[in-house]
Amino acid sequence: MNRPIISIIILNYNTVRLTHDCLESIKRCKSEVSFEVIVSDNGSTDASCDMVRKEFPWVKLIENGENLGFAAGNNRARPYARGKYILFLNTDTIVKKGTLSQTVRYMEEHPKVGALSCRLVLANGLLDRDSRRSFPTPWVSLTHFSYLDRLFPKSRLFAKYWYGGIAEDSVQEVDVIQGAYFLSPKKLLDKVEWFDKNYYLDGEDIDLCWKIKKAGYKIIYFPLAEIIHLKGATKGKKQVGKKGENRKVINLTFREKLKFRMSSVNSMEIFYRKRLWSNYPIVLNLAVVVGIKILKTARFVRLILS
């Protein structure tokens, strides 16, 4: 059996309709480049697995039996992936024709590129600003969470997190790309050990980009190709349907919502302690940790009141 160019890995957790639409969009791209699709299911209870088996029998299905989180759930596909490149793809995405071939072609032509993402377009037609990000250093984090980057969106000083002042339609090297469309050579991913399973949800893409850059490779934002990103739908934050109509995507219990909302804050602390702690004086480190605890408390209160 010939080795596919891409192994597309999709992590699913109770997003049967989103996963169906995502797979349909991939199926329409079959003539572009050879690929295999692996769906790693984190213990869904909404008939997702039955849907995949019945409607997409050509897809490899891994049933994990429980919610392992984003990092560990995606890593479960590692022994099964045969492609030269790995594409981590969210279920809440629609892949447009030409995107797979364009992004792979760029990788083939630029061997020092370790990871690439395309332009992620939200349901409202605007750029998902998380398509390209800077590493969350103390200064970058301060300007982001104090909303200075929203007050001065074009400032190179205050808007570093989302690369304010740098054109969103040009190919560019960045620190971080989003895990919703994350293309990387399998050989390199094996070298850096894929996602760090200490991250449950959020932050794992930042950490993987850090490891790839430390290995001497570039991270590229490639806006010449694009996908649609129905952002937030997989976490129960939004209820978004096709062409912007409202429909319920996923129901979460309060406990699940709490775990999802706290996971991003927990990831901040994991990343800072693991990757940035040794770069700064102890006083600043303690101030950062206190800031993270305050943010965690604020998110908990907001969830309670919502």
Backbone bond lengths (Angstrom), bond angles and torsions (degrees), N, CA, C in turn:
res aa  C-N    CA-C-N  psi(-1)  N-CA   C-N-CA  omega(-1)  CA-C   N-CA-C  phi
1 M - - - 1.461 - - 1.529 109.70 -
2 N 1.346 116.58 129.17 1.453 120.75 -179.51 1.519 111.30 -66.81
3 R 1.321 114.50 144.14 1.458 119.72 178.83 1.528 109.83 -75.02
4 P 1.322 119.32 128.64 1.468 120.99 177.48 1.520 110.84 -69.92
5 I 1.315 115.83 155.70 1.462 120.26 176.25 1.534 110.27 -70.76
6 I 1.335 116.00 -42.45 1.467 120.13 -176.84 1.522 110.73 -124.42
7 S 1.308 115.54 138.38 1.469 121.91 164.35 1.521 106.48 -104.65
8 I 1.323 116.16 113.17 1.465 120.77 179.97 1.524 107.88 -93.26
9 I 1.325 116.13 118.71 1.460 121.56 -177.37 1.526 109.07 -108.74
10 I 1.318 115.29 122.47 1.466 121.76 -178.49 1.519 108.31 -120.13
11 L 1.322 116.26 121.92 1.459 120.98 176.93 1.519 109.39 -93.37
12 N 1.320 116.47 126.57 1.467 121.32 -176.73 1.524 110.97 -119.41
13 Y 1.334 114.67 136.87 1.460 120.50 171.21 1.525 108.45 -146.41
14 N 1.318 115.32 98.86 1.470 122.12 176.58 1.526 113.55 55.31
15 T 1.330 116.10 39.79 1.471 120.08 175.99 1.529 109.20 -125.98
16 V 1.318 116.23 56.52 1.460 121.43 -172.32 1.522 112.32 -57.33
17 R 1.327 118.27 -45.30 1.464 120.01 -177.73 1.526 111.20 -70.69
18 L 1.317 117.13 -42.47 1.459 120.04 177.59 1.527 110.84 -61.59
19 T 1.330 116.28 -44.23 1.457 120.45 -179.40 1.527 110.54 -63.54
20 H 1.320 117.25 -40.56 1.468 121.60 177.22 1.526 110.31 -58.70
21 D 1.325 117.07 -49.20 1.463 120.66 -177.64 1.521 111.71 -66.50
22 C 1.322 116.98 -37.02 1.462 121.15 176.94 1.528 110.90 -62.86
23 L 1.324 116.99 -47.15 1.466 121.28 179.56 1.520 111.62 -64.07
24 E 1.332 117.25 -37.18 1.468 120.56 176.80 1.523 110.43 -61.80
25 S 1.331 116.72 -40.52 1.464 119.49 -179.84 1.530 110.98 -66.96
26 I 1.329 116.55 -36.20 1.469 120.42 177.89 1.522 110.43 -67.61
27 K 1.314 116.25 -40.57 1.472 120.97 -178.93 1.524 111.10 -58.99
28 R 1.325 116.20 -33.92 1.466 119.78 179.86 1.531 112.38 -71.35
29 C 1.335 117.14 -8.28 1.470 121.33 -178.62 1.526 112.70 -105.42
30 K 1.325 117.35 12.91 1.460 120.94 -172.18 1.520 114.04 -60.79
31 S 1.308 117.35 -27.68 1.466 119.92 -176.67 1.527 112.70 -82.12
32 E 1.318 118.54 -8.72 1.464 121.69 -174.19 1.527 113.48 -77.00
33 V 1.320 115.91 -47.05 1.456 122.07 -173.26 1.523 107.42 -159.41
34 S 1.322 116.79 148.75 1.462 119.08 -179.90 1.524 110.21 -72.31
35 F 1.324 115.99 133.71 1.464 119.41 179.83 1.515 110.63 -151.47
36 E 1.312 114.61 161.60 1.451 122.80 168.42 1.524 107.16 -122.15
37 V 1.320 116.42 153.73 1.453 120.98 179.60 1.520 109.11 -120.60
38 I 1.317 115.82 130.73 1.463 122.19 178.02 1.526 107.83 -121.58
39 V 1.321 116.51 120.61 1.454 121.11 174.38 1.523 108.22 -101.89
40 S 1.326 115.23 119.85 1.456 121.21 176.62 1.525 107.29 -101.44
41 D 1.328 117.11 114.03 1.464 120.60 -174.92 1.525 110.97 -100.70
42 N 1.334 115.40 127.02 1.458 121.82 -176.61 1.531 112.40 -93.71
43 G 1.328 116.14 55.53 1.461 119.71 174.74 1.513 114.53 72.01
44 S 1.330 117.36 38.67 1.470 121.02 -179.37 1.527 111.57 -63.68
45 T 1.319 114.99 150.11 1.472 121.38 178.74 1.526 110.95 -120.69
46 D 1.317 117.38 15.31 1.473 121.49 -175.30 1.529 113.11 -110.38
47 A 1.326 117.97 23.10 1.471 123.35 178.69 1.533 112.51 71.32
48 S 1.315 117.30 19.42 1.470 120.38 177.99 1.527 111.60 -57.87
49 C 1.324 116.50 -46.26 1.463 120.33 -176.30 1.536 111.25 -64.86
50 D 1.316 116.11 -40.81 1.465 119.77 177.06 1.522 110.63 -61.82
51 M 1.323 116.96 -40.29 1.461 121.35 179.12 1.518 110.71 -62.24
52 V 1.335 117.09 -46.33 1.457 120.46 -178.85 1.529 110.60 -62.80
53 R 1.323 116.62 -45.86 1.469 119.99 -179.58 1.524 111.98 -61.95
54 K 1.318 116.92 -40.76 1.465 121.56 -175.21 1.525 112.83 -78.01
55 E 1.336 117.19 -45.76 1.458 120.26 -171.65 1.526 114.03 -97.07
56 F 1.338 116.77 -19.22 1.467 119.89 -178.79 1.534 109.40 -135.21
57 P 1.322 117.60 65.46 1.477 120.55 -175.86 1.526 113.64 -64.30
58 W 1.326 117.59 -15.72 1.470 121.64 178.84 1.527 112.64 -81.76
59 V 1.315 116.79 -4.75 1.456 121.86 179.59 1.526 110.18 -90.26
60 K 1.318 116.96 135.35 1.463 121.12 173.56 1.524 108.53 -77.56
61 L 1.316 116.26 128.89 1.461 120.95 -177.70 1.526 110.04 -115.46
62 I 1.341 115.49 126.08 1.460 122.01 175.22 1.518 107.59 -111.55
63 E 1.305 117.80 121.50 1.463 122.16 -179.87 1.527 108.88 -103.45
64 N 1.324 116.01 107.68 1.463 120.89 -175.29 1.523 113.34 -80.45
65 G 1.333 116.82 -22.87 1.458 119.81 176.36 1.518 114.92 83.85
66 E 1.329 117.37 -13.44 1.465 121.74 178.75 1.521 108.68 -156.26
67 N 1.331 116.56 164.84 1.456 120.86 -179.97 1.521 109.54 -82.54
68 L 1.311 116.14 102.29 1.466 121.92 -177.61 1.523 112.71 -84.61
69 G 1.331 117.60 -7.57 1.448 120.76 -172.95 1.516 110.72 89.78
70 F 1.334 115.61 173.68 1.466 120.47 -173.83 1.524 112.59 -68.74
71 A 1.327 116.74 -49.65 1.460 120.46 -174.79 1.533 111.61 -64.14
72 A 1.320 116.53 -56.25 1.467 120.48 -177.34 1.524 111.43 -65.65
73 G 1.344 116.80 -35.53 1.461 120.32 179.19 1.518 112.08 -63.63
74 N 1.322 117.15 -43.38 1.464 120.41 176.52 1.522 111.67 -67.94
75 N 1.321 116.64 -39.34 1.465 120.33 -179.39 1.525 112.76 -63.35
76 R 1.329 117.73 -22.68 1.467 120.94 178.73 1.527 111.87 -61.26
77 A 1.333 116.74 -22.05 1.465 120.37 -179.04 1.532 112.61 -83.26
78 R 1.310 116.50 -8.70 1.467 119.76 -174.52 1.531 113.84 -54.93
79 P 1.325 120.44 -47.14 1.471 119.18 -178.22 1.528 113.78 -67.48
80 Y 1.322 117.40 -17.80 1.463 121.55 -175.24 1.526 112.89 -98.39
81 A 1.321 118.25 -15.84 1.463 122.47 -174.38 1.531 110.61 -79.69
82 R 1.333 115.92 126.70 1.466 120.82 -177.36 1.526 113.10 -112.86
83 G 1.319 118.29 -5.53 1.451 121.36 -173.86 1.517 114.39 -70.27
84 K 1.321 115.23 158.35 1.464 121.00 173.51 1.523 109.86 -67.81
85 Y 1.335 114.96 -34.45 1.460 121.43 177.57 1.521 110.00 -120.04
86 I 1.312 115.20 149.70 1.454 121.83 174.41 1.527 107.82 -109.55
87 L 1.324 115.97 131.27 1.457 120.95 173.89 1.523 108.71 -117.05
88 F 1.337 116.30 110.17 1.459 120.78 171.59 1.526 107.13 -82.30
89 L 1.328 115.99 122.61 1.455 120.97 -173.66 1.522 109.58 -131.61
90 N 1.330 116.63 128.66 1.468 120.62 178.18 1.518 111.42 -72.00
91 T 1.319 115.71 152.97 1.463 119.74 175.72 1.521 111.94 -68.76
92 D 1.330 117.37 -25.28 1.473 120.55 -177.64 1.522 112.05 -89.70
93 T 1.336 115.71 37.25 1.460 121.09 178.58 1.523 110.81 -125.58
94 I 1.317 115.53 152.23 1.459 123.19 172.35 1.520 107.04 -121.59
95 V 1.319 116.43 118.22 1.461 121.01 -176.88 1.525 109.60 -85.87
96 K 1.311 116.21 126.08 1.462 121.03 179.49 1.528 109.99 -86.00
97 K 1.326 115.06 151.54 1.454 119.93 178.64 1.520 110.20 -60.82
98 G 1.314 115.34 137.12 1.456 122.17 179.63 1.510 114.28 96.13
99 T 1.316 117.10 -19.20 1.467 119.64 -175.96 1.523 111.84 -67.94
100 L 1.325 117.65 -45.87 1.464 120.07 -179.73 1.518 111.19 -60.49
101 S 1.327 116.75 -48.36 1.467 120.14 -176.95 1.523 111.62 -66.78
102 Q 1.329 117.74 -40.11 1.462 120.88 -179.13 1.519 112.03 -66.04
103 T 1.317 116.69 -43.88 1.464 119.16 -177.15 1.530 111.64 -71.13
104 V 1.327 117.11 -37.95 1.463 119.80 176.81 1.519 110.46 -66.25
105 R 1.326 116.53 -40.70 1.468 119.69 179.22 1.532 110.84 -59.69
106 Y 1.324 116.36 -41.95 1.466 119.36 178.91 1.524 110.87 -63.31
107 M 1.306 116.94 -41.68 1.468 120.24 178.31 1.526 111.02 -62.59
108 E 1.317 116.33 -41.64 1.465 120.43 -179.56 1.520 111.17 -64.22
109 E 1.318 116.53 -35.25 1.463 120.77 -177.50 1.524 112.82 -83.57
110 H 1.324 117.61 -12.57 1.469 121.62 -177.48 1.535 109.36 -131.30
111 P 1.334 117.20 83.11 1.470 121.19 -174.02 1.530 114.85 -65.14
112 K 1.329 118.39 -15.10 1.470 119.99 179.06 1.523 111.90 -90.25
113 V 1.320 116.46 4.14 1.461 120.19 174.88 1.525 108.10 -85.42
114 G 1.329 116.12 122.35 1.456 120.34 -177.27 1.515 113.93 -96.15
115 A 1.328 116.64 -21.25 1.463 120.57 178.06 1.520 108.35 -159.35
116 L 1.326 115.19 148.54 1.463 120.70 -176.21 1.517 109.47 -145.78
117 S 1.325 115.42 142.51 1.454 120.91 170.30 1.514 108.50 -131.70
118 C 1.314 115.63 154.59 1.453 121.08 179.29 1.527 109.99 -93.40
119 R 1.306 116.29 -170.09 1.463 121.99 175.10 1.522 108.42 -77.96
120 L 1.306 117.55 123.22 1.461 122.89 178.38 1.530 108.45 -99.14
121 V 1.321 115.95 117.14 1.456 121.51 -175.80 1.525 109.35 -105.62
122 L 1.318 116.45 127.71 1.459 121.74 179.29 1.527 111.08 -74.68
123 A 1.318 116.46 169.67 1.461 121.24 -178.57 1.521 112.27 -60.36
124 N 1.345 116.92 -25.36 1.467 120.81 179.97 1.521 112.69 -86.60
125 G 1.342 116.60 3.20 1.453 120.82 177.55 1.511 115.31 90.36
126 L 1.330 117.60 -5.45 1.454 121.23 -179.15 1.523 111.19 -90.20
127 L 1.321 115.22 160.10 1.462 120.60 177.10 1.519 110.55 -66.83
128 D 1.315 116.32 134.89 1.464 121.00 168.68 1.526 105.83 -73.86
129 R 1.326 116.10 110.13 1.468 119.77 -172.98 1.521 112.58 -62.88
130 D 1.335 117.42 -20.16 1.460 119.75 177.85 1.526 112.64 -76.03
131 S 1.330 116.94 1.98 1.467 120.62 176.05 1.523 111.36 -59.77
132 R 1.327 116.29 -30.41 1.471 121.78 -179.89 1.528 107.73 -142.70
133 R 1.305 115.79 130.11 1.465 120.91 -176.71 1.521 110.90 -143.62
134 S 1.322 114.49 159.52 1.473 120.62 171.30 1.525 108.65 -94.03
135 F 1.310 116.10 159.61 1.459 119.13 174.46 1.534 109.18 -62.99
136 P 1.330 117.72 141.44 1.471 121.36 -175.57 1.523 113.15 -79.15
137 T 1.313 116.15 69.50 1.457 121.02 173.66 1.533 108.49 -68.10
138 P 1.323 118.94 168.29 1.467 119.63 179.34 1.533 113.26 -54.26
139 W 1.342 117.23 -43.53 1.466 118.92 -179.10 1.526 111.59 -68.03
140 V 1.314 116.77 -46.10 1.466 120.67 179.93 1.529 110.37 -60.89
141 S 1.321 116.62 -42.22 1.467 120.33 179.78 1.522 111.44 -66.56
142 L 1.334 116.39 -40.59 1.465 120.23 179.82 1.528 110.89 -61.40
143 T 1.314 116.90 -46.57 1.464 119.85 -178.92 1.526 111.89 -68.32
144 H 1.326 116.23 -28.19 1.469 119.70 -179.98 1.525 111.59 -76.69
145 F 1.322 116.75 -50.04 1.470 119.52 -175.17 1.539 112.82 -79.72
146 S 1.324 116.84 -14.07 1.464 120.00 172.64 1.532 111.08 -89.86
147 Y 1.321 116.57 -0.35 1.469 123.80 178.54 1.530 112.79 68.57
148 L 1.325 117.87 15.82 1.455 119.75 175.26 1.524 111.35 -64.36
149 D 1.349 116.37 -31.12 1.461 118.47 179.11 1.527 111.94 -71.13
150 R 1.350 117.36 -22.88 1.469 119.69 174.65 1.518 110.41 -81.33
151 L 1.343 117.61 -33.39 1.456 121.32 178.83 1.530 111.42 -71.47
152 F 1.332 115.59 -34.46 1.471 120.90 -179.76 1.535 109.14 -126.54
153 P 1.330 117.15 69.67 1.468 121.00 -171.32 1.528 115.04 -67.14
154 K 1.314 118.26 -16.44 1.465 121.16 -179.63 1.524 112.55 -103.86
155 S 1.323 116.96 3.30 1.458 121.05 -176.10 1.530 111.51 -79.88
156 R 1.312 116.14 130.23 1.468 120.50 175.90 1.528 111.39 -73.15
157 L 1.336 116.35 -18.09 1.455 121.11 -179.40 1.523 111.75 -89.00
158 F 1.332 116.26 -47.21 1.466 120.42 -173.87 1.535 113.98 -95.86
159 A 1.316 118.03 -14.65 1.470 120.43 -174.77 1.527 111.92 -117.81
160 K 1.312 115.20 38.61 1.468 119.25 -178.24 1.525 113.23 -68.67
161 Y 1.329 117.17 -31.60 1.454 120.06 -173.53 1.528 111.32 -56.81
162 W 1.331 117.17 -47.67 1.472 122.10 179.58 1.522 112.42 -102.18
163 Y 1.325 117.92 19.89 1.461 122.37 178.41 1.524 112.24 56.56
164 G 1.323 115.69 46.74 1.451 120.78 176.80 1.522 111.66 -59.30
165 G 1.323 116.35 139.81 1.454 121.09 -179.72 1.510 114.01 88.04
166 I 1.319 117.52 -7.31 1.470 122.02 177.49 1.519 108.05 -109.12
167 A 1.324 116.57 127.16 1.468 122.22 -173.60 1.531 111.44 -54.00
168 E 1.330 115.57 134.33 1.462 120.16 -178.25 1.524 113.02 -81.98
169 D 1.332 117.45 -6.07 1.468 120.46 -177.24 1.527 112.71 -106.57
170 S 1.344 117.60 14.12 1.458 120.74 178.85 1.519 110.88 -113.66
171 V 1.322 116.39 143.21 1.463 121.53 176.08 1.525 108.13 -66.73
172 Q 1.327 116.78 131.94 1.468 119.32 -174.03 1.528 111.61 -154.21
173 E 1.330 114.62 152.28 1.458 120.22 173.10 1.520 108.64 -82.48
174 V 1.322 116.77 135.04 1.463 122.48 -178.86 1.529 108.78 -132.60
175 D 1.322 115.46 176.85 1.464 119.54 175.64 1.521 111.60 -82.88
176 V 1.339 115.05 -45.00 1.467 119.98 -169.93 1.521 110.76 -136.27
177 I 1.323 116.14 137.83 1.453 122.59 169.53 1.526 108.29 -116.63
178 Q 1.307 115.99 162.25 1.454 120.22 -174.68 1.531 111.65 -85.34
179 G 1.333 115.07 147.28 1.454 120.42 -178.65 1.512 114.75 -72.32
180 A 1.335 118.10 -4.41 1.466 120.99 179.77 1.526 111.55 -66.67
181 Y 1.330 117.31 -31.50 1.467 123.46 173.13 1.516 106.11 -145.09
182 F 1.330 115.51 98.34 1.458 121.50 -171.56 1.524 107.93 -130.02
183 L 1.340 115.80 103.91 1.460 122.25 -176.08 1.524 109.79 -104.59
184 S 1.334 116.72 128.81 1.462 120.31 -176.37 1.531 109.59 -153.07
185 P 1.335 118.33 148.36 1.468 120.48 176.35 1.530 111.06 -63.61
186 K 1.309 116.72 134.92 1.464 120.33 -179.11 1.533 111.50 -61.67
187 K 1.324 116.12 -37.93 1.466 119.09 -179.25 1.523 110.96 -60.09
188 L 1.335 116.59 -39.32 1.456 120.62 178.90 1.524 111.03 -71.12
189 L 1.327 117.25 -42.37 1.463 120.50 177.99 1.526 110.96 -59.86
190 D 1.333 116.49 -40.35 1.462 119.48 177.56 1.528 110.79 -63.64
191 K 1.317 116.27 -34.53 1.462 120.77 179.90 1.526 111.54 -67.12
192 V 1.334 116.96 -39.91 1.472 120.30 -177.03 1.530 112.15 -96.31
193 E 1.353 116.38 4.99 1.471 122.13 173.28 1.532 114.54 70.39
194 W 1.331 117.16 33.74 1.455 122.66 172.72 1.539 111.44 55.34
195 F 1.337 116.22 -150.42 1.469 119.68 -179.67 1.532 110.81 -74.48
196 D 1.328 115.03 148.38 1.463 121.45 174.81 1.534 107.77 -80.19
197 K 1.312 117.19 117.73 1.469 121.12 -174.71 1.522 113.44 -70.34
198 N 1.339 117.75 -6.23 1.466 120.08 175.91 1.528 111.98 -68.92
199 Y 1.327 116.74 -18.26 1.458 121.32 176.49 1.528 108.28 -90.93
200 Y 1.323 116.07 122.42 1.465 119.74 179.83 1.527 111.12 -81.11
201 L 1.317 116.41 -50.29 1.465 122.04 179.69 1.521 107.47 -155.92
202 D 1.322 117.09 128.17 1.461 125.04 -176.78 1.533 110.63 78.77
203 G 1.311 115.01 145.79 1.460 121.33 178.00 1.513 114.50 89.23
204 E 1.340 116.73 -23.33 1.460 118.94 -178.23 1.527 111.94 -66.70
205 D 1.336 117.91 -32.01 1.459 120.11 177.72 1.532 110.73 -70.89
206 I 1.327 117.11 -37.13 1.466 120.89 176.84 1.528 109.76 -62.87
207 D 1.317 116.21 -45.64 1.465 120.97 -178.83 1.524 111.23 -64.85
208 L 1.335 117.24 -40.82 1.465 119.96 179.97 1.528 110.14 -66.31
209 C 1.327 117.74 -39.64 1.462 120.07 176.04 1.526 110.88 -61.76
210 W 1.325 116.37 -39.53 1.468 120.69 177.62 1.536 110.36 -59.20
211 K 1.320 116.65 -46.26 1.463 120.77 -178.66 1.530 111.06 -65.65
212 I 1.320 116.94 -38.52 1.462 120.62 -179.74 1.528 110.86 -67.18
213 K 1.331 116.90 -41.60 1.463 119.76 178.22 1.526 110.88 -67.30
214 K 1.330 116.91 -38.18 1.464 120.42 177.85 1.529 111.39 -64.42
215 A 1.333 116.00 -25.68 1.467 120.14 177.92 1.528 111.84 -81.15
216 G 1.342 116.54 -2.18 1.458 120.32 174.45 1.512 115.59 98.58
217 Y 1.332 117.34 16.29 1.464 121.15 -177.63 1.530 111.43 -112.47
218 K 1.337 115.28 161.38 1.455 121.91 -178.41 1.531 111.19 -94.41
219 I 1.339 114.69 151.16 1.462 122.48 173.05 1.531 106.70 -109.20
220 I 1.315 117.22 124.87 1.464 120.96 -172.70 1.530 112.17 -119.55
221 Y 1.325 114.48 132.56 1.466 123.05 169.25 1.524 106.48 -96.90
222 F 1.349 116.49 119.89 1.465 122.70 -171.29 1.533 109.37 -120.66
223 P 1.337 117.58 87.45 1.467 120.43 -173.73 1.519 114.99 -81.50
224 L 1.343 117.81 3.77 1.454 119.98 178.42 1.527 111.59 -75.05
225 A 1.321 116.39 -12.00 1.469 122.64 173.20 1.519 107.16 -126.53
226 E 1.326 116.96 156.22 1.461 118.43 -176.21 1.517 112.60 -150.43
227 I 1.329 114.02 159.59 1.461 122.43 171.13 1.523 107.57 -131.21
228 I 1.326 116.41 165.57 1.455 121.82 172.86 1.520 108.22 -94.53
229 H 1.321 116.46 134.26 1.455 121.55 -178.92 1.527 109.34 -121.88
230 L 1.326 116.25 110.24 1.470 121.58 177.30 1.523 107.99 -84.58
231 K 1.294 115.39 67.04 1.456 123.38 -166.92 1.527 112.60 -59.87
232 G 1.337 115.25 137.12 1.453 121.35 176.94 1.513 114.06 92.71
233 A 1.321 117.49 -17.04 1.459 120.25 -175.80 1.527 112.48 -65.14
234 T 1.332 117.44 -35.86 1.461 120.35 -177.97 1.519 112.93 -73.86
235 K 1.339 117.32 -14.36 1.460 120.99 -179.16 1.518 112.15 -106.38
236 G 1.337 116.60 6.78 1.454 119.47 -179.89 1.511 113.72 73.85
237 K 1.339 117.69 15.19 1.461 120.79 -179.30 1.516 111.67 -82.38
238 K 1.340 116.61 -32.34 1.459 120.58 -174.70 1.508 110.10 -131.76
239 Q 1.310 114.89 159.62 1.451 122.36 174.81 1.519 106.81 -122.96
240 V 1.333 114.72 94.49 1.452 120.68 -172.41 1.508 109.79 -124.26
241 G 1.311 115.94 138.91 1.450 120.55 178.56 1.508 111.04 -122.89
242 K 1.300 116.97 -169.91 1.442 122.09 179.40 1.515 110.03 -65.53
243 K 1.323 114.98 142.02 1.461 122.42 176.37 1.523 112.70 54.19
244 G 1.348 115.65 26.04 1.450 119.57 172.35 1.504 116.11 87.89
245 E 1.374 119.28 -3.14 1.455 117.17 -179.63 1.514 110.19 -73.40
246 N 1.315 117.03 153.90 1.457 121.05 -178.09 1.512 110.73 -85.13
247 R 1.297 115.89 134.03 1.449 121.36 170.40 1.516 107.61 -159.05
248 K 1.307 117.42 150.40 1.452 120.67 -176.85 1.524 109.46 -73.56
249 V 1.323 115.75 132.26 1.453 120.99 -177.77 1.517 111.19 -101.68
250 I 1.307 117.10 -47.35 1.457 120.02 -175.65 1.525 108.95 -152.86
251 N 1.314 116.13 135.50 1.460 121.14 175.01 1.519 108.98 -100.18
252 L 1.326 116.36 133.36 1.452 120.80 178.62 1.517 109.32 -123.13
253 T 1.326 115.32 144.06 1.458 119.54 172.86 1.527 108.48 -72.30
254 F 1.335 115.92 165.22 1.467 119.07 178.20 1.519 110.56 -59.51
255 R 1.317 116.69 -39.71 1.466 120.12 -179.39 1.525 111.35 -63.22
256 E 1.336 116.31 -40.45 1.462 119.65 178.14 1.526 111.06 -66.78
257 K 1.343 116.07 -42.94 1.460 119.45 178.05 1.522 110.95 -60.10
258 L 1.341 116.32 -42.34 1.459 120.67 179.51 1.524 110.63 -61.54
259 K 1.322 116.03 -43.97 1.466 120.13 -179.10 1.524 110.78 -64.47
260 F 1.335 116.32 -41.62 1.456 120.01 -180.00 1.529 111.35 -66.69
261 R 1.344 116.81 -45.31 1.459 120.16 -176.64 1.530 111.90 -68.70
262 M 1.331 116.98 -34.21 1.466 120.27 179.70 1.527 112.00 -79.21
263 S 1.312 116.73 -21.19 1.464 119.78 -173.95 1.517 111.99 -61.83
264 S 1.341 117.14 -38.56 1.463 118.87 -178.79 1.531 111.36 -66.36
265 V 1.342 116.58 -37.46 1.465 120.00 178.58 1.532 109.94 -70.23
266 N 1.317 116.49 -41.69 1.468 119.62 176.45 1.525 110.88 -59.48
267 S 1.344 115.11 -38.79 1.463 119.59 179.97 1.518 111.82 -64.86
268 M 1.332 116.47 -34.66 1.466 119.66 177.16 1.524 110.90 -57.83
269 E 1.331 114.89 -46.08 1.458 118.74 -178.13 1.524 111.21 -68.92
270 I 1.322 117.68 -39.90 1.467 120.49 178.28 1.522 110.15 -59.77
271 F 1.348 115.94 -47.90 1.468 119.76 -177.84 1.523 110.93 -64.34
272 Y 1.323 116.43 -45.04 1.460 118.81 -176.95 1.531 111.05 -62.51
273 R 1.326 116.25 -46.53 1.470 119.42 -178.23 1.532 111.14 -65.03
274 K 1.328 116.36 -36.46 1.461 119.84 -174.58 1.529 112.75 -81.76
275 R 1.345 117.02 -38.53 1.463 119.81 -170.27 1.528 115.18 -109.99
276 L 1.337 118.37 -26.65 1.463 120.37 -171.36 1.526 114.81 -116.71
277 W 1.309 117.04 -19.55 1.470 121.93 -173.45 1.521 112.65 -51.52
278 S 1.300 117.83 -44.93 1.471 121.80 -174.85 1.528 112.77 -73.00
279 N 1.331 118.07 -9.03 1.470 121.26 -177.25 1.520 113.45 -89.86
280 Y 1.348 117.34 -8.70 1.461 119.82 -172.00 1.528 110.79 -132.57
281 P 1.339 117.31 158.62 1.469 120.76 179.20 1.528 111.38 -67.74
282 I 1.306 117.13 156.22 1.449 122.90 -174.14 1.531 112.03 -60.22
283 V 1.334 117.16 -35.78 1.463 120.04 -179.38 1.531 110.30 -62.15
284 L 1.315 116.18 -44.21 1.470 119.88 178.37 1.523 110.96 -67.25
285 N 1.326 116.56 -39.91 1.462 119.91 178.45 1.530 111.56 -59.32
286 L 1.328 116.32 -44.98 1.465 120.30 179.41 1.528 111.37 -65.01
287 A 1.328 116.34 -36.97 1.460 120.24 177.56 1.526 110.69 -63.96
288 V 1.322 116.59 -40.08 1.467 120.77 178.37 1.528 110.53 -63.37
289 V 1.319 116.97 -45.45 1.468 120.79 -179.20 1.530 110.67 -62.67
290 V 1.333 116.95 -41.98 1.473 120.63 177.06 1.524 109.98 -61.41
291 G 1.328 117.08 -41.28 1.457 120.96 178.23 1.515 111.99 -61.94
292 I 1.314 116.83 -39.28 1.466 121.10 178.38 1.530 110.48 -65.51
293 K 1.340 116.93 -40.70 1.470 120.54 178.66 1.527 110.73 -63.84
294 I 1.326 116.73 -39.41 1.464 120.42 178.39 1.525 110.03 -64.75
295 L 1.314 116.47 -43.03 1.464 120.60 178.76 1.524 111.36 -62.66
296 K 1.323 116.06 -39.52 1.466 120.16 178.54 1.531 110.81 -63.32
297 T 1.314 116.66 -42.47 1.461 120.90 178.43 1.525 111.10 -63.09
298 A 1.327 116.42 -42.90 1.465 121.24 179.87 1.525 111.15 -61.86
299 R 1.317 117.05 -40.86 1.470 120.05 179.99 1.525 111.22 -68.60
300 F 1.310 116.57 -36.17 1.465 120.04 177.74 1.522 110.51 -64.14
301 V 1.321 116.27 -45.98 1.473 120.14 -179.95 1.531 110.31 -63.36
302 R 1.325 117.04 -42.25 1.457 120.47 179.83 1.528 111.75 -62.59
303 L 1.339 116.55 -37.63 1.456 119.76 178.15 1.510 111.24 -68.19
304 I 1.324 117.29 -39.89 1.455 121.62 178.05 1.525 110.74 -60.53
305 L 1.315 116.61 -40.48 1.465 121.36 -175.46 1.528 112.88 -82.32
306 S 1.313 117.15 -13.13 1.468 119.92 -176.61 1.524 112.08 -79.26
